Amino acid sequence: MVEITRLFWKKAFTADNFELGEINSADVDMDTWQIKSMFVNLTDESTQRLGFKQPFLGKVTVCLPVSAVRTIADHAILNQTFEQLRNLKQCKE
């Protein structure tokens, strides 16, 4: 078992080795105590390539379902390429 805060601030890379950003939070299912999704602060390059407007202060944050994650060790590796992430459904409550 891993303490949830150990996930935070790890870099997230796509399957084609593109640095997407850093994990900054997670959504936990309180009934099962399992992580449902992770929130990633995008790098400036990811923000631009995905077509988001760069905020004056802060970062754009996206929600990724846990099913999009292949492994987490020193950093998170997603099971999707950068282009496949464009078609990934947005996390919903």
PDB file of N, CA, C and O in Angstrom:
ATOM      1  N   MET A   1       0.849  -1.169   0.000  1.00  0.00           N
ATOM      2  CA  MET A   1       0.000   0.000   0.000  1.00  0.00           C
ATOM      3  C   MET A   1       0.901   1.241   0.000  1.00  0.00           C
ATOM      4  O   MET A   1       1.979   1.244   0.595  1.00  0.00           O
ATOM      5  N   VAL A   2       0.441   2.280  -0.671  1.00  0.00           N
ATOM      6  CA  VAL A   2       1.199   3.523  -0.792  1.00  0.00           C
ATOM      7  C   VAL A   2       0.380   4.672  -0.221  1.00  0.00           C
ATOM      8  O   VAL A   2      -0.819   4.778  -0.477  1.00  0.00           O
ATOM      9  N   GLU A   3       1.022   5.511   0.537  1.00  0.00           N
ATOM     10  CA  GLU A   3       0.371   6.708   1.055  1.00  0.00           C
ATOM     11  C   GLU A   3       0.028   7.615  -0.124  1.00  0.00           C
ATOM     12  O   GLU A   3       0.869   7.839  -0.996  1.00  0.00           O
ATOM     13  N   ILE A   4      -1.186   8.133  -0.160  1.00  0.00           N
ATOM     14  CA  ILE A   4      -1.670   8.887  -1.316  1.00  0.00           C
ATOM     15  C   ILE A   4      -0.820  10.122  -1.603  1.00  0.00           C
ATOM     16  O   ILE A   4      -0.635  10.493  -2.762  1.00  0.00           O
ATOM     17  N   THR A   5      -0.308  10.755  -0.562  1.00  0.00           N
ATOM     18  CA  THR A   5       0.482  11.970  -0.804  1.00  0.00           C
ATOM     19  C   THR A   5       1.802  11.678  -1.512  1.00  0.00           C
ATOM     20  O   THR A   5       2.423  12.597  -2.046  1.00  0.00           O
ATOM     21  N   ARG A   6       2.241  10.436  -1.531  1.00  0.00           N
ATOM     22  CA  ARG A   6       3.469  10.077  -2.261  1.00  0.00           C
ATOM     23  C   ARG A   6       3.259  10.146  -3.776  1.00  0.00           C
ATOM     24  O   ARG A   6       4.224  10.156  -4.540  1.00  0.00           O
ATOM     25  N   LEU A   7       2.009  10.192  -4.201  1.00  0.00           N
ATOM     26  CA  LEU A   7       1.710  10.325  -5.628  1.00  0.00           C
ATOM     27  C   LEU A   7       1.855  11.773  -6.101  1.00  0.00           C
ATOM     28  O   LEU A   7       2.169  12.037  -7.262  1.00  0.00           O
ATOM     29  N   PHE A   8       1.623  12.684  -5.190  1.00  0.00           N
ATOM     30  CA  PHE A   8       1.583  14.088  -5.564  1.00  0.00           C
ATOM     31  C   PHE A   8       2.967  14.588  -5.952  1.00  0.00           C
ATOM     32  O   PHE A   8       3.975  14.208  -5.355  1.00  0.00           O
ATOM     33  N   TRP A   9       2.990  15.442  -6.958  1.00  0.00           N
ATOM     34  CA  TRP A   9       4.174  16.098  -7.519  1.00  0.00           C
ATOM     35  C   TRP A   9       5.072  15.150  -8.303  1.00  0.00           C
ATOM     36  O   TRP A   9       6.198  15.503  -8.656  1.00  0.00           O
ATOM     37  N   LYS A  10       4.573  13.939  -8.578  1.00  0.00           N
ATOM     38  CA  LYS A  10       5.305  13.064  -9.495  1.00  0.00           C
ATOM     39  C   LYS A  10       4.985  13.509 -10.917  1.00  0.00           C
ATOM     40  O   LYS A  10       3.852  13.888 -11.214  1.00  0.00           O
ATOM     41  N   LYS A  11       5.974  13.464 -11.783  1.00  0.00           N
ATOM     42  CA  LYS A  11       5.747  13.830 -13.177  1.00  0.00           C
ATOM     43  C   LYS A  11       4.957  12.733 -13.870  1.00  0.00           C
ATOM     44  O   LYS A  11       5.132  11.549 -13.582  1.00  0.00           O
ATOM     45  N   ALA A  12       4.094  13.135 -14.777  1.00  0.00           N
ATOM     46  CA  ALA A  12       3.283  12.196 -15.552  1.00  0.00           C
ATOM     47  C   ALA A  12       3.731  12.260 -17.014  1.00  0.00           C
ATOM     48  O   ALA A  12       3.786  13.332 -17.617  1.00  0.00           O
ATOM     49  N   PHE A  13       4.050  11.092 -17.567  1.00  0.00           N
ATOM     50  CA  PHE A  13       4.492  10.982 -18.952  1.00  0.00           C
ATOM     51  C   PHE A  13       3.512  10.131 -19.744  1.00  0.00           C
ATOM     52  O   PHE A  13       2.964   9.159 -19.226  1.00  0.00           O
ATOM     53  N   THR A  14       3.295  10.498 -20.996  1.00  0.00           N
ATOM     54  CA  THR A  14       2.432   9.704 -21.873  1.00  0.00           C
ATOM     55  C   THR A  14       3.187   8.455 -22.325  1.00  0.00           C
ATOM     56  O   THR A  14       4.388   8.329 -22.086  1.00  0.00           O
ATOM     57  N   ALA A  15       2.484   7.542 -22.975  1.00  0.00           N
ATOM     58  CA  ALA A  15       3.097   6.302 -23.461  1.00  0.00           C
ATOM     59  C   ALA A  15       4.188   6.576 -24.496  1.00  0.00           C
ATOM     60  O   ALA A  15       5.097   5.763 -24.664  1.00  0.00           O
ATOM     61  N   ASP A  16       4.107   7.710 -25.190  1.00  0.00           N
ATOM     62  CA  ASP A  16       5.152   8.070 -26.163  1.00  0.00           C
ATOM     63  C   ASP A  16       6.196   9.003 -25.540  1.00  0.00           C
ATOM     64  O   ASP A  16       6.890   9.729 -26.251  1.00  0.00           O
ATOM     65  N   ASN A  17       6.302   8.977 -24.193  1.00  0.00           N
ATOM     66  CA  ASN A  17       7.346   9.657 -23.434  1.00  0.00           C
ATOM     67  C   ASN A  17       7.298  11.184 -23.526  1.00  0.00           C
ATOM     68  O   ASN A  17       8.340  11.838 -23.546  1.00  0.00           O
ATOM     69  N   PHE A  18       6.110  11.741 -23.581  1.00  0.00           N
ATOM     70  CA  PHE A  18       5.924  13.196 -23.565  1.00  0.00           C
ATOM     71  C   PHE A  18       5.554  13.594 -22.139  1.00  0.00           C
ATOM     72  O   PHE A  18       4.648  13.004 -21.550  1.00  0.00           O
ATOM     73  N   GLU A  19       6.241  14.582 -21.578  1.00  0.00           N
ATOM     74  CA  GLU A  19       5.933  15.027 -20.217  1.00  0.00           C
ATOM     75  C   GLU A  19       4.635  15.826 -20.214  1.00  0.00           C
ATOM     76  O   GLU A  19       4.572  16.940 -20.735  1.00  0.00           O
ATOM     77  N   LEU A  20       3.612  15.242 -19.624  1.00  0.00           N
ATOM     78  CA  LEU A  20       2.294  15.870 -19.575  1.00  0.00           C
ATOM     79  C   LEU A  20       2.215  16.917 -18.466  1.00  0.00           C
ATOM     80  O   LEU A  20       1.676  18.004 -18.675  1.00  0.00           O
ATOM     81  N   GLY A  21       2.749  16.595 -17.295  1.00  0.00           N
ATOM     82  CA  GLY A  21       2.693  17.521 -16.169  1.00  0.00           C
ATOM     83  C   GLY A  21       3.007  16.808 -14.871  1.00  0.00           C
ATOM     84  O   GLY A  21       3.705  15.795 -14.859  1.00  0.00           O
ATOM     85  N   GLU A  22       2.477  17.353 -13.758  1.00  0.00           N
ATOM     86  CA  GLU A  22       2.693  16.784 -12.428  1.00  0.00           C
ATOM     87  C   GLU A  22       1.363  16.466 -11.766  1.00  0.00           C
ATOM     88  O   GLU A  22       0.409  17.237 -11.865  1.00  0.00           O
ATOM     89  N   ILE A  23       1.306  15.326 -11.091  1.00  0.00           N
ATOM     90  CA  ILE A  23       0.115  14.948 -10.327  1.00  0.00           C
ATOM     91  C   ILE A  23       0.013  15.884  -9.124  1.00  0.00           C
ATOM     92  O   ILE A  23       0.982  16.064  -8.386  1.00  0.00           O
ATOM     93  N   ASN A  24      -1.164  16.477  -8.933  1.00  0.00           N
ATOM     94  CA  ASN A  24      -1.299  17.380  -7.788  1.00  0.00           C
ATOM     95  C   ASN A  24      -2.407  16.983  -6.829  1.00  0.00           C
ATOM     96  O   ASN A  24      -2.516  17.549  -5.741  1.00  0.00           O
ATOM     97  N   SER A  25      -3.239  16.009  -7.219  1.00  0.00           N
ATOM     98  CA  SER A  25      -4.338  15.606  -6.364  1.00  0.00           C
ATOM     99  C   SER A  25      -4.936  14.312  -6.892  1.00  0.00           C
ATOM    100  O   SER A  25      -4.569  13.841  -7.968  1.00  0.00           O
ATOM    101  N   ALA A  26      -5.852  13.748  -6.134  1.00  0.00           N
ATOM    102  CA  ALA A  26      -6.526  12.527  -6.564  1.00  0.00           C
ATOM    103  C   ALA A  26      -7.951  12.533  -6.021  1.00  0.00           C
ATOM    104  O   ALA A  26      -8.259  13.187  -5.025  1.00  0.00           O
ATOM    105  N   ASP A  27      -8.803  11.786  -6.704  1.00  0.00           N
ATOM    106  CA  ASP A  27     -10.196  11.643  -6.297  1.00  0.00           C
ATOM    107  C   ASP A  27     -10.366  10.227  -5.756  1.00  0.00           C
ATOM    108  O   ASP A  27     -10.085   9.257  -6.460  1.00  0.00           O
ATOM    109  N   VAL A  28     -10.820  10.103  -4.518  1.00  0.00           N
ATOM    110  CA  VAL A  28     -10.949   8.810  -3.864  1.00  0.00           C
ATOM    111  C   VAL A  28     -12.418   8.456  -3.688  1.00  0.00           C
ATOM    112  O   VAL A  28     -13.214   9.284  -3.246  1.00  0.00           O
ATOM    113  N   ASP A  29     -12.774   7.223  -4.035  1.00  0.00           N
ATOM    114  CA  ASP A  29     -14.120   6.706  -3.798  1.00  0.00           C
ATOM    115  C   ASP A  29     -14.200   6.365  -2.311  1.00  0.00           C
ATOM    116  O   ASP A  29     -13.526   5.442  -1.852  1.00  0.00           O
ATOM    117  N   MET A  30     -15.000   7.084  -1.569  1.00  0.00           N
ATOM    118  CA  MET A  30     -15.064   6.918  -0.113  1.00  0.00           C
ATOM    119  C   MET A  30     -15.697   5.595   0.307  1.00  0.00           C
ATOM    120  O   MET A  30     -15.494   5.151   1.438  1.00  0.00           O
ATOM    121  N   ASP A  31     -16.465   4.952  -0.586  1.00  0.00           N
ATOM    122  CA  ASP A  31     -17.064   3.657  -0.247  1.00  0.00           C
ATOM    123  C   ASP A  31     -16.042   2.523  -0.331  1.00  0.00           C
ATOM    124  O   ASP A  31     -16.034   1.622   0.508  1.00  0.00           O
ATOM    125  N   THR A  32     -15.184   2.574  -1.346  1.00  0.00           N
ATOM    126  CA  THR A  32     -14.214   1.492  -1.566  1.00  0.00           C
ATOM    127  C   THR A  32     -12.794   1.878  -1.173  1.00  0.00           C
ATOM    128  O   THR A  32     -11.916   1.018  -1.107  1.00  0.00           O
ATOM    129  N   TRP A  33     -12.558   3.169  -0.909  1.00  0.00           N
ATOM    130  CA  TRP A  33     -11.236   3.700  -0.579  1.00  0.00           C
ATOM    131  C   TRP A  33     -10.233   3.450  -1.700  1.00  0.00           C
ATOM    132  O   TRP A  33      -9.054   3.206  -1.445  1.00  0.00           O
ATOM    133  N   GLN A  34     -10.704   3.513  -2.928  1.00  0.00           N
ATOM    134  CA  GLN A  34      -9.830   3.370  -4.086  1.00  0.00           C
ATOM    135  C   GLN A  34      -9.769   4.688  -4.840  1.00  0.00           C
ATOM    136  O   GLN A  34     -10.741   5.443  -4.880  1.00  0.00           O
ATOM    137  N   ILE A  35      -8.614   4.954  -5.438  1.00  0.00           N
ATOM    138  CA  ILE A  35      -8.447   6.160  -6.242  1.00  0.00           C
ATOM    139  C   ILE A  35      -9.188   5.965  -7.561  1.00  0.00           C
ATOM    140  O   ILE A  35      -8.972   4.977  -8.262  1.00  0.00           O
ATOM    141  N   LYS A  36     -10.067   6.921  -7.897  1.00  0.00           N
ATOM    142  CA  LYS A  36     -10.834   6.874  -9.147  1.00  0.00           C
ATOM    143  C   LYS A  36     -10.149   7.667 -10.245  1.00  0.00           C
ATOM    144  O   LYS A  36     -10.182   7.273 -11.411  1.00  0.00           O
ATOM    145  N   SER A  37      -9.526   8.790  -9.879  1.00  0.00           N
ATOM    146  CA  SER A  37      -8.896   9.640 -10.883  1.00  0.00           C
ATOM    147  C   SER A  37      -7.808  10.476 -10.238  1.00  0.00           C
ATOM    148  O   SER A  37      -7.748  10.630  -9.018  1.00  0.00           O
ATOM    149  N   MET A  38      -6.950  11.012 -11.095  1.00  0.00           N
ATOM    150  CA  MET A  38      -5.870  11.872 -10.639  1.00  0.00           C
ATOM    151  C   MET A  38      -5.948  13.194 -11.381  1.00  0.00           C
ATOM    152  O   MET A  38      -6.364  13.245 -12.538  1.00  0.00           O
ATOM    153  N   PHE A  39      -5.549  14.251 -10.712  1.00  0.00           N
ATOM    154  CA  PHE A  39      -5.532  15.573 -11.310  1.00  0.00           C
ATOM    155  C   PHE A  39      -4.087  15.941 -11.616  1.00  0.00           C
ATOM    156  O   PHE A  39      -3.212  15.847 -10.756  1.00  0.00           O
ATOM    157  N   VAL A  40      -3.852  16.361 -12.855  1.00  0.00           N
ATOM    158  CA  VAL A  40      -2.500  16.658 -13.327  1.00  0.00           C
ATOM    159  C   VAL A  40      -2.416  18.114 -13.747  1.00  0.00           C
ATOM    160  O   VAL A  40      -3.217  18.580 -14.557  1.00  0.00           O
ATOM    161  N   ASN A  41      -1.443  18.834 -13.192  1.00  0.00           N
ATOM    162  CA  ASN A  41      -1.146  20.197 -13.642  1.00  0.00           C
ATOM    163  C   ASN A  41      -0.316  20.074 -14.916  1.00  0.00           C
ATOM    164  O   ASN A  41       0.776  19.507 -14.893  1.00  0.00           O
ATOM    165  N   LEU A  42      -0.822  20.596 -16.011  1.00  0.00           N
ATOM    166  CA  LEU A  42      -0.128  20.478 -17.289  1.00  0.00           C
ATOM    167  C   LEU A  42       1.100  21.370 -17.366  1.00  0.00           C
ATOM    168  O   LEU A  42       1.135  22.451 -16.779  1.00  0.00           O
ATOM    169  N   THR A  43       2.108  20.904 -18.097  1.00  0.00           N
ATOM    170  CA  THR A  43       3.241  21.765 -18.418  1.00  0.00           C
ATOM    171  C   THR A  43       2.754  22.825 -19.398  1.00  0.00           C
ATOM    172  O   THR A  43       1.682  22.681 -19.986  1.00  0.00           O
ATOM    173  N   ASP A  44       3.528  23.881 -19.574  1.00  0.00           N
ATOM    174  CA  ASP A  44       3.152  24.929 -20.524  1.00  0.00           C
ATOM    175  C   ASP A  44       3.035  24.358 -21.940  1.00  0.00           C
ATOM    176  O   ASP A  44       2.131  24.731 -22.688  1.00  0.00           O
ATOM    177  N   GLU A  45       3.945  23.457 -22.305  1.00  0.00           N
ATOM    178  CA  GLU A  45       3.898  22.871 -23.645  1.00  0.00           C
ATOM    179  C   GLU A  45       2.661  22.002 -23.831  1.00  0.00           C
ATOM    180  O   GLU A  45       2.028  22.047 -24.886  1.00  0.00           O
ATOM    181  N   SER A  46       2.307  21.212 -22.818  1.00  0.00           N
ATOM    182  CA  SER A  46       1.088  20.388 -22.894  1.00  0.00           C
ATOM    183  C   SER A  46      -0.149  21.262 -23.012  1.00  0.00           C
ATOM    184  O   SER A  46      -1.053  20.970 -23.795  1.00  0.00           O
ATOM    185  N   THR A  47      -0.184  22.333 -22.234  1.00  0.00           N
ATOM    186  CA  THR A  47      -1.312  23.264 -22.272  1.00  0.00           C
ATOM    187  C   THR A  47      -1.501  23.804 -23.682  1.00  0.00           C
ATOM    188  O   THR A  47      -2.619  23.841 -24.196  1.00  0.00           O
ATOM    189  N   GLN A  48      -0.414  24.220 -24.299  1.00  0.00           N
ATOM    190  CA  GLN A  48      -0.470  24.782 -25.644  1.00  0.00           C
ATOM    191  C   GLN A  48      -0.878  23.716 -26.665  1.00  0.00           C
ATOM    192  O   GLN A  48      -1.741  23.965 -27.507  1.00  0.00           O
ATOM    193  N   ARG A  49      -0.270  22.544 -26.597  1.00  0.00           N
ATOM    194  CA  ARG A  49      -0.559  21.495 -27.578  1.00  0.00           C
ATOM    195  C   ARG A  49      -1.985  20.963 -27.471  1.00  0.00           C
ATOM    196  O   ARG A  49      -2.555  20.512 -28.465  1.00  0.00           O
ATOM    197  N   LEU A  50      -2.564  21.013 -26.270  1.00  0.00           N
ATOM    198  CA  LEU A  50      -3.945  20.564 -26.096  1.00  0.00           C
ATOM    199  C   LEU A  50      -4.954  21.666 -26.397  1.00  0.00           C
ATOM    200  O   LEU A  50      -6.161  21.422 -26.389  1.00  0.00           O
ATOM    201  N   GLY A  51      -4.471  22.867 -26.659  1.00  0.00           N
ATOM    202  CA  GLY A  51      -5.355  23.952 -27.065  1.00  0.00           C
ATOM    203  C   GLY A  51      -6.003  24.712 -25.925  1.00  0.00           C
ATOM    204  O   GLY A  51      -6.983  25.425 -26.142  1.00  0.00           O
ATOM    205  N   PHE A  52      -5.479  24.578 -24.710  1.00  0.00           N
ATOM    206  CA  PHE A  52      -6.000  25.346 -23.583  1.00  0.00           C
ATOM    207  C   PHE A  52      -5.336  26.712 -23.544  1.00  0.00           C
ATOM    208  O   PHE A  52      -4.221  26.888 -24.036  1.00  0.00           O
ATOM    209  N   LYS A  53      -6.021  27.666 -22.960  1.00  0.00           N
ATOM    210  CA  LYS A  53      -5.454  28.993 -22.772  1.00  0.00           C
ATOM    211  C   LYS A  53      -4.638  28.993 -21.486  1.00  0.00           C
ATOM    212  O   LYS A  53      -5.122  28.567 -20.438  1.00  0.00           O
ATOM    213  N   GLN A  54      -3.406  29.469 -21.568  1.00  0.00           N
ATOM    214  CA  GLN A  54      -2.525  29.525 -20.406  1.00  0.00           C
ATOM    215  C   GLN A  54      -3.016  30.606 -19.447  1.00  0.00           C
ATOM    216  O   GLN A  54      -3.122  31.769 -19.835  1.00  0.00           O
ATOM    217  N   PRO A  55      -3.320  30.234 -18.187  1.00  0.00           N
ATOM    218  CA  PRO A  55      -3.751  31.263 -17.231  1.00  0.00           C
ATOM    219  C   PRO A  55      -2.589  32.177 -16.865  1.00  0.00           C
ATOM    220  O   PRO A  55      -1.424  31.788 -16.955  1.00  0.00           O
ATOM    221  N   PHE A  56      -2.918  33.381 -16.456  1.00  0.00           N
ATOM    222  CA  PHE A  56      -1.893  34.346 -16.061  1.00  0.00           C
ATOM    223  C   PHE A  56      -1.081  33.817 -14.881  1.00  0.00           C
ATOM    224  O   PHE A  56       0.148  33.891 -14.877  1.00  0.00           O
ATOM    225  N   LEU A  57      -1.773  33.289 -13.894  1.00  0.00           N
ATOM    226  CA  LEU A  57      -1.124  32.660 -12.743  1.00  0.00           C
ATOM    227  C   LEU A  57      -1.609  31.220 -12.646  1.00  0.00           C
ATOM    228  O   LEU A  57      -2.784  30.945 -12.888  1.00  0.00           O
ATOM    229  N   GLY A  58      -0.728  30.312 -12.299  1.00  0.00           N
ATOM    230  CA  GLY A  58      -1.126  28.922 -12.101  1.00  0.00           C
ATOM    231  C   GLY A  58      -0.990  28.088 -13.356  1.00  0.00           C
ATOM    232  O   GLY A  58      -0.363  28.490 -14.337  1.00  0.00           O
ATOM    233  N   LYS A  59      -1.589  26.928 -13.296  1.00  0.00           N
ATOM    234  CA  LYS A  59      -1.511  25.936 -14.368  1.00  0.00           C
ATOM    235  C   LYS A  59      -2.903  25.436 -14.716  1.00  0.00           C
ATOM    236  O   LYS A  59      -3.832  25.543 -13.915  1.00  0.00           O
ATOM    237  N   VAL A  60      -3.037  24.888 -15.921  1.00  0.00           N
ATOM    238  CA  VAL A  60      -4.259  24.191 -16.300  1.00  0.00           C
ATOM    239  C   VAL A  60      -4.188  22.802 -15.666  1.00  0.00           C
ATOM    240  O   VAL A  60      -3.161  22.128 -15.746  1.00  0.00           O
ATOM    241  N   THR A  61      -5.282  22.382 -15.039  1.00  0.00           N
ATOM    242  CA  THR A  61      -5.343  21.068 -14.404  1.00  0.00           C
ATOM    243  C   THR A  61      -6.364  20.214 -15.136  1.00  0.00           C
ATOM    244  O   THR A  61      -7.480  20.657 -15.406  1.00  0.00           O
ATOM    245  N   VAL A  62      -5.969  18.977 -15.459  1.00  0.00           N
ATOM    246  CA  VAL A  62      -6.877  18.037 -16.111  1.00  0.00           C
ATOM    247  C   VAL A  62      -7.075  16.829 -15.207  1.00  0.00           C
ATOM    248  O   VAL A  62      -6.235  16.524 -14.360  1.00  0.00           O
ATOM    249  N   CYS A  63      -8.177  16.162 -15.396  1.00  0.00           N
ATOM    250  CA  CYS A  63      -8.519  14.971 -14.630  1.00  0.00           C
ATOM    251  C   CYS A  63      -8.291  13.739 -15.503  1.00  0.00           C
ATOM    252  O   CYS A  63      -8.814  13.653 -16.614  1.00  0.00           O
ATOM    253  N   LEU A  64      -7.511  12.792 -14.997  1.00  0.00           N
ATOM    254  CA  LEU A  64      -7.249  11.552 -15.724  1.00  0.00           C
ATOM    255  C   LEU A  64      -7.796  10.374 -14.928  1.00  0.00           C
ATOM    256  O   LEU A  64      -7.500  10.248 -13.740  1.00  0.00           O
ATOM    257  N   PRO A  65      -8.592   9.504 -15.558  1.00  0.00           N
ATOM    258  CA  PRO A  65      -9.066   8.322 -14.838  1.00  0.00           C
ATOM    259  C   PRO A  65      -7.896   7.387 -14.550  1.00  0.00           C
ATOM    260  O   PRO A  65      -6.922   7.361 -15.302  1.00  0.00           O
ATOM    261  N   VAL A  66      -7.985   6.633 -13.485  1.00  0.00           N
ATOM    262  CA  VAL A  66      -6.928   5.697 -13.116  1.00  0.00           C
ATOM    263  C   VAL A  66      -6.696   4.685 -14.235  1.00  0.00           C
ATOM    264  O   VAL A  66      -5.584   4.177 -14.379  1.00  0.00           O
ATOM    265  N   SER A  67      -7.703   4.389 -15.012  1.00  0.00           N
ATOM    266  CA  SER A  67      -7.547   3.430 -16.117  1.00  0.00           C
ATOM    267  C   SER A  67      -6.551   3.917 -17.168  1.00  0.00           C
ATOM    268  O   SER A  67      -6.087   3.118 -17.981  1.00  0.00           O
ATOM    269  N   ALA A  68      -6.210   5.204 -17.172  1.00  0.00           N
ATOM    270  CA  ALA A  68      -5.245   5.747 -18.129  1.00  0.00           C
ATOM    271  C   ALA A  68      -3.806   5.600 -17.649  1.00  0.00           C
ATOM    272  O   ALA A  68      -2.875   5.959 -18.370  1.00  0.00           O
ATOM    273  N   VAL A  69      -3.611   5.075 -16.433  1.00  0.00           N
ATOM    274  CA  VAL A  69      -2.273   4.959 -15.852  1.00  0.00           C
ATOM    275  C   VAL A  69      -1.760   3.534 -15.999  1.00  0.00           C
ATOM    276  O   VAL A  69      -2.429   2.572 -15.619  1.00  0.00           O
ATOM    277  N   ARG A  70      -0.553   3.418 -16.561  1.00  0.00           N
ATOM    278  CA  ARG A  70       0.079   2.096 -16.680  1.00  0.00           C
ATOM    279  C   ARG A  70       0.828   1.757 -15.401  1.00  0.00           C
ATOM    280  O   ARG A  70       0.570   0.720 -14.790  1.00  0.00           O
ATOM    281  N   THR A  71       1.763   2.628 -14.984  1.00  0.00           N
ATOM    282  CA  THR A  71       2.558   2.384 -13.772  1.00  0.00           C
ATOM    283  C   THR A  71       2.851   3.700 -13.059  1.00  0.00           C
ATOM    284  O   THR A  71       2.824   4.777 -13.654  1.00  0.00           O
ATOM    285  N   ILE A  72       3.131   3.572 -11.768  1.00  0.00           N
ATOM    286  CA  ILE A  72       3.619   4.708 -10.990  1.00  0.00           C
ATOM    287  C   ILE A  72       4.786   4.209 -10.148  1.00  0.00           C
ATOM    288  O   ILE A  72       4.648   3.264  -9.371  1.00  0.00           O
ATOM    289  N   ALA A  73       5.929   4.853 -10.311  1.00  0.00           N
ATOM    290  CA  ALA A  73       7.116   4.572  -9.495  1.00  0.00           C
ATOM    291  C   ALA A  73       7.730   5.931  -9.167  1.00  0.00           C
ATOM    292  O   ALA A  73       7.163   6.690  -8.381  1.00  0.00           O
ATOM    293  N   ASP A  74       8.883   6.247  -9.760  1.00  0.00           N
ATOM    294  CA  ASP A  74       9.471   7.570  -9.580  1.00  0.00           C
ATOM    295  C   ASP A  74       8.658   8.630 -10.317  1.00  0.00           C
ATOM    296  O   ASP A  74       8.698   9.812  -9.973  1.00  0.00           O
ATOM    297  N   HIS A  75       7.923   8.192 -11.332  1.00  0.00           N
ATOM    298  CA  HIS A  75       7.018   9.052 -12.085  1.00  0.00           C
ATOM    299  C   HIS A  75       5.876   8.179 -12.600  1.00  0.00           C
ATOM    300  O   HIS A  75       5.947   6.951 -12.536  1.00  0.00           O
ATOM    301  N   ALA A  76       4.839   8.807 -13.102  1.00  0.00           N
ATOM    302  CA  ALA A  76       3.682   8.080 -13.627  1.00  0.00           C
ATOM    303  C   ALA A  76       3.822   7.925 -15.134  1.00  0.00           C
ATOM    304  O   ALA A  76       4.143   8.879 -15.842  1.00  0.00           O
ATOM    305  N   ILE A  77       3.579   6.716 -15.613  1.00  0.00           N
ATOM    306  CA  ILE A  77       3.574   6.441 -17.051  1.00  0.00           C
ATOM    307  C   ILE A  77       2.136   6.099 -17.434  1.00  0.00           C
ATOM    308  O   ILE A  77       1.535   5.181 -16.877  1.00  0.00           O
ATOM    309  N   LEU A  78       1.600   6.845 -18.387  1.00  0.00           N
ATOM    310  CA  LEU A  78       0.237   6.592 -18.849  1.00  0.00           C
ATOM    311  C   LEU A  78       0.244   5.502 -19.909  1.00  0.00           C
ATOM    312  O   LEU A  78       1.284   5.230 -20.509  1.00  0.00           O
ATOM    313  N   ASN A  79      -0.890   4.883 -20.143  1.00  0.00           N
ATOM    314  CA  ASN A  79      -0.999   3.855 -21.180  1.00  0.00           C
ATOM    315  C   ASN A  79      -1.552   4.433 -22.481  1.00  0.00           C
ATOM    316  O   ASN A  79      -1.994   3.691 -23.358  1.00  0.00           O
ATOM    317  N   GLN A  80      -1.524   5.745 -22.600  1.00  0.00           N
ATOM    318  CA  GLN A  80      -2.034   6.432 -23.784  1.00  0.00           C
ATOM    319  C   GLN A  80      -0.966   7.378 -24.313  1.00  0.00           C
ATOM    320  O   GLN A  80      -0.216   7.975 -23.540  1.00  0.00           O
ATOM    321  N   THR A  81      -0.900   7.512 -25.629  1.00  0.00           N
ATOM    322  CA  THR A  81       0.005   8.494 -26.223  1.00  0.00           C
ATOM    323  C   THR A  81      -0.618   9.883 -26.068  1.00  0.00           C
ATOM    324  O   THR A  81      -1.781  10.019 -25.688  1.00  0.00           O
ATOM    325  N   PHE A  82       0.171  10.900 -26.368  1.00  0.00           N
ATOM    326  CA  PHE A  82      -0.340  12.266 -26.261  1.00  0.00           C
ATOM    327  C   PHE A  82      -1.555  12.461 -27.160  1.00  0.00           C
ATOM    328  O   PHE A  82      -2.541  13.068 -26.743  1.00  0.00           O
ATOM    329  N   GLU A  83      -1.495  11.957 -28.376  1.00  0.00           N
ATOM    330  CA  GLU A  83      -2.625  12.111 -29.309  1.00  0.00           C
ATOM    331  C   GLU A  83      -3.864  11.358 -28.826  1.00  0.00           C
ATOM    332  O   GLU A  83      -4.984  11.831 -29.020  1.00  0.00           O
ATOM    333  N   GLN A  84      -3.682  10.193 -28.200  1.00  0.00           N
ATOM    334  CA  GLN A  84      -4.826   9.438 -27.682  1.00  0.00           C
ATOM    335  C   GLN A  84      -5.494  10.173 -26.522  1.00  0.00           C
ATOM    336  O   GLN A  84      -6.701  10.045 -26.316  1.00  0.00           O
ATOM    337  N   LEU A  85      -4.712  10.942 -25.767  1.00  0.00           N
ATOM    338  CA  LEU A  85      -5.287  11.696 -24.640  1.00  0.00           C
ATOM    339  C   LEU A  85      -6.298  12.739 -25.111  1.00  0.00           C
ATOM    340  O   LEU A  85      -7.222  13.092 -24.378  1.00  0.00           O
ATOM    341  N   ARG A  86      -6.119  13.225 -26.324  1.00  0.00           N
ATOM    342  CA  ARG A  86      -7.079  14.204 -26.861  1.00  0.00           C
ATOM    343  C   ARG A  86      -8.501  13.639 -26.906  1.00  0.00           C
ATOM    344  O   ARG A  86      -9.471  14.388 -26.783  1.00  0.00           O
ATOM    345  N   ASN A  87      -8.627  12.317 -27.082  1.00  0.00           N
ATOM    346  CA  ASN A  87      -9.936  11.674 -27.195  1.00  0.00           C
ATOM    347  C   ASN A  87     -10.427  11.076 -25.889  1.00  0.00           C
ATOM    348  O   ASN A  87     -11.528  10.529 -25.832  1.00  0.00           O
ATOM    349  N   LEU A  88      -9.619  11.176 -24.837  1.00  0.00           N
ATOM    350  CA  LEU A  88      -9.992  10.615 -23.555  1.00  0.00           C
ATOM    351  C   LEU A  88     -11.138  11.429 -22.952  1.00  0.00           C
ATOM    352  O   LEU A  88     -11.102  12.659 -22.958  1.00  0.00           O
ATOM    353  N   LYS A  89     -12.138  10.746 -22.440  1.00  0.00           N
ATOM    354  CA  LYS A  89     -13.295  11.421 -21.849  1.00  0.00           C
ATOM    355  C   LYS A  89     -12.889  12.144 -20.573  1.00  0.00           C
ATOM    356  O   LYS A  89     -12.060  11.655 -19.805  1.00  0.00           O
ATOM    357  N   GLN A  90     -13.472  13.293 -20.359  1.00  0.00           N
ATOM    358  CA  GLN A  90     -13.227  14.087 -19.172  1.00  0.00           C
ATOM    359  C   GLN A  90     -13.820  13.385 -17.953  1.00  0.00           C
ATOM    360  O   GLN A  90     -14.880  12.765 -18.045  1.00  0.00           O
ATOM    361  N   CYS A  91     -13.137  13.481 -16.815  1.00  0.00           N
ATOM    362  CA  CYS A  91     -13.669  12.896 -15.580  1.00  0.00           C
ATOM    363  C   CYS A  91     -14.926  13.643 -15.169  1.00  0.00           C
ATOM    364  O   CYS A  91     -14.987  14.868 -15.270  1.00  0.00           O
ATOM    365  N   LYS A  92     -15.904  12.924 -14.716  1.00  0.00           N
ATOM    366  CA  LYS A  92     -17.160  13.524 -14.245  1.00  0.00           C
ATOM    367  C   LYS A  92     -17.409  13.063 -12.820  1.00  0.00           C
ATOM    368  O   LYS A  92     -16.981  11.978 -12.426  1.00  0.00           O
ATOM    369  N   GLU A  93     -18.094  13.883 -12.057  1.00  0.00           N
ATOM    370  CA  GLU A  93     -18.440  13.505 -10.683  1.00  0.00           C
ATOM    371  C   GLU A  93     -19.632  12.574 -10.701  1.00  0.00           C
ATOM    372  O   GLU A  93     -20.088  12.134  -9.645  1.00  0.00           O
TER     373      GLU A  93
END
